[in-house]
Amino acid sequence: MLSTALAGCTSVSRRSYAQPVTYVSFAAQEACLTAGCELVPNLSADSSARIEGRRGAILGFFAGQGGETIQVDFAERGGATEVTITSRKRAFAFLAQRHLDARVAVYLDQYIAEDREFEPRIVERTSGAQR
């Protein structure tokens, strides 16, 4: 039973957007913050391809919420950006914790949709210059 519980501590959501990595990366940072994560500095060689975040523990050690970590990876494929959102729970408090990947994915979808709505008002389509 313990191995099943520990194996269930990771959840993954995948998305694809027709925007460049920098555009999606900014929206993903906002989505992580909206989901209650604190962004963690990424010291890997290609830090532009990954965002990491963490939620602080809210209540107790064994049954408290919080302590989850989130990792958002980006890959550019044919003009589109593939996004993989991975949520991990702590080993001991997995009963009360929630996976954040689905929540971050929903917020990311909302931010990308809002940006698509406002972009024509801000950027001139022919030259790309701001109005």
N, C-alpha and C positions, 0 to 999 in steps of 0.2 A: 504494500500500500504506500509506503514511504517513497519508493522509487517512482510510482505513478504520480504521486503528488508533486514530487520535485520535477518530473518530466513535464508536467503541465504548467510549469512556471514561466514559460515563454510563449508569446503569441506574436504573429506576424500579419501585417496588412500590406498589400501592394497596390500602387496606383501608377498611372501614366498620364503625363500632361504634355501638351504641345508647346510648352514654353521652355526657354533655356534654363540651365541648372541654377544660375544666379537668381533668376526670377523666382523659381520654385523654392530655392533654399531660404530666401527671405521670408516667404509665406510659411514655410515649415517652422522657422524660428518663432514666428508669431503664433502658430498653432500650438507649439509646445508650451509656450508661456501661457496661453489661454487655458490649456489643460491643467495648469498648476505646476508645471515643471520649472526647475531652476536650470538654466543652461550651464553645462560643464565645459570648460576649455578643452578643446580637442588638440592634442599634441602630436597626432600622427603626421606622416609625411605629406599626405594629400588631405589636408584638413577641410578643403572646400567640398569634398565629396561626402562629408559626414557631419551630423549634428548629434550631440549627446545631451541628455537632460536627466534630472533626478527629482523626485518628489520627497520631501522630508517626511519622517514618521509623524503621524498625527496622534495616535493613541496606542500605548502599550507596545510590548516587544513581540509577543506571540500572536495576538489577535488584532493588532492595530492596523489601521489603514496607512498608506504612505510607504515610503521606502522603495517604490518602484523606480526602475530606470527605463529610459526610452532612448532608442538609437534610430536615427533617420539616415539612410544611405541613399546616394544619388548616383545614377549612371545615365550618361547621354547616349541615346541610340537613335540615329537617323533623324535628328532634329527634335526628337521628343525626349523628355526626362522621365526615366523610370525611378520610382521612389519605393523603397522598402522600409517599412516602419516596424521595428522590433521592440516589444515590451517585455521586460523581465521583472519578476517578483522576487522578493527576498525569500530565502529558503524557510525561515521559521514562521513568518507571519503571512504565509500565502493564503490562509483561509479568508481573511478580511480584505486583502488587497484586490485591486481591480487592474485589469490590463488596460493600459492607456493607448495602445496602438489604434484601436477603433475610434476612440475619442479624438485623437490627434488627426487621424485620417479624415474625419468629418469636418473638423475645423480647417484643415488644409484645403479640402474641397470648397468650403465656404469662402476662404480667403482668395483662392484662385478665381472663383466665379465673380467675386466682388471686384477684383483687379481687372478682369476682362470687361466688366461693365463700365468702370471708370476710366480705363486706359484711353479709349477714343476721345474722351473729353479733355484729357491732359496732353496727349501726344498727337502731333499731326501725322497722319498716316503716310503721306507722300515723302516727307523728309525725315521723320522720326524726331523732330525737334519739339521741345516742350512749348506749350502755348502760354 
